[in-house]
Amino acid sequence: MADATTDPQLRSWVEVGAEHPFPIQNLPFGVFSRFSEGGATTPRPGVAIGDLVLDLNLLETMGFFDGPQLRGAKVFSQSTLNAFMAMGRPAWREARKTISELLAANEPRLRDDASLRERALVPMSDARMHLPCEIPDYTDFYSSREHATNVGTMFRGADNALMPNWLHLPVGYHGRSSSIVPSGTEIRRPCGQTKADDAEAPSYGPSRLLDYELEMGFLVGPGTELGEPIPIQRAEEHIFGLVLCNDWSARDIQKWEYVPLGPFNAKNFATTISPWVITLEALEPFRTQGPPQQDPRPLPYLQHDAPAAYDLTLTADLVPESGEGVRCTTTNFKYMYWSMVQQLAHHTVTGCNVRPGDMMASGTISGAKKEERGCLLELTWRGQEPIELPNGEQRKFIQDGDEIRMTGHAQGPGYRIGFGPCDGKILPATPLDDASAR
């Protein structure tokens, strides 16, 4: 249910344009340090408002978080958001309410105190963004029917596009949390083992079929004990917020290795996320119904009647080192067949425990139209239909020097809830011999 912090009429004394991603209705959480302090400062939690970062550690030290949930908790004195995330929705809402009130246009406490304002508000240009939390575990799902159908059609034909289990459960695999990085981190092209269709044996070398995957990720708040499933009706109590996600993929490595246990080295070299976490409270006005009734109807533990999708426009641009970029994908999170609450309920139905900061990603988000396909594998149909760049070049897959820039937003009346950047540039591979010589 939407509350006063999402009122479209709410305005801040911080100037924020109508299309800026961080209005007062958003208030996303992140972790930052300051470039101007030489990088020696400990990262601390902050909230984005316009082109500024509000220092939550300073506000906590000065006693602004004095409600029953947060008084004395000192969760914003940490270098990650994990402790805050573990507290649960009552604490999240209390913090959001306090921050919203401090930034509201008619509130003088911070607005009229020039000294405090200067210390508490950091220009985005002076903020180095870190991962918002320690991410203990990472699971990636495969929950877009359009994406799964397109990929299945390419490799197995239209009659066998979806595997028999796909319409009965959210398919997923356990990813690698150690290689999750924040937006702006450069990505080294992976090397690995591949096998051409006409080759007698596999060979080693840099991936030639490097791809992006436009996804959304959600971060777990309160954890659970081993043996304790999360009922689908309570799943949202465990979801702190959402981030944009680029789950980079080496398609040629993936093709050779994935049988019989699925993705491994093709996925473990990097996953880029946006550093700002958008809360479910901020997204509540954009809750919507997902695809039509799931058929066949899922088993009871995966059934929920309330809308569990969100109307979020998502884009991916490919920008070559030598010129102007091109928009490859424009899609929407509401197209997902399996919702976040279904993913979390299924993930824990065995009694698998989750921990604060665990990340789960949606899988590539695709729609029915060609421009809604969420990766180059689909867009170029295995390289048969290359993308044309403004400078006359073509792309079947990502080349060295290319940058992938992803954005996401929900559009409200007179304001926009944005995710900020989710960008990554591809550097040339480091062959094994060169890497071992370092």
Secondary structure as UniProt FT lines:
FT   HELIX           4..6
FT   TURN            8..9
FT   TURN            18..19
FT   TURN            24..26
FT   STRAND          29..34
FT   HELIX           35..37
FT   TURN            38..39
FT   STRAND          44..49
FT   TURN            50..51
FT   STRAND          52..55
FT   HELIX           56..61
FT   TURN            62..63
FT   TURN            68..73
FT   HELIX           75..77
FT   HELIX           82..86
FT   HELIX           89..103
FT   TURN            105..106
FT   HELIX           108..111
FT   HELIX           114..120
FT   STRAND          121..123
FT   HELIX           124..126
FT   STRAND          127..130
FT   STRAND          138..141
FT   HELIX           145..156
FT   HELIX           158..160
FT   TURN            164..168
FT   STRAND          172..174
FT   HELIX           177..179
FT   STRAND          180..182
FT   TURN            183..184
FT   STRAND          187..188
FT   STRAND          191..194
FT   TURN            197..198
FT   STRAND          203..206
FT   STRAND          210..211
FT   STRAND          214..220
FT   TURN            226..227
FT   HELIX           232..238
FT   STRAND          239..246
FT   STRAND          249..250
FT   HELIX           251..257
FT   TURN            259..261
FT   TURN            265..269
FT   STRAND          271..273
FT   STRAND          277..279
FT   HELIX           280..283
FT   HELIX           284..286
FT   STRAND          287..288
FT   HELIX           300..302
FT   STRAND          309..310
FT   STRAND          313..319
FT   TURN            321..322
FT   STRAND          326..332
FT   HELIX           333..335
FT   HELIX           340..348
FT   TURN            349..350
FT   TURN            356..357
FT   STRAND          359..361
FT   HELIX           370..372
FT   HELIX           376..379
FT   TURN            380..384
FT   STRAND          387..388
FT   TURN            390..391
FT   STRAND          394..395
FT   TURN            400..401
FT   STRAND          403..412
FT   TURN            413..414
FT   STRAND          415..418
FT   STRAND          422..427
FT   HELIX           432..436
//
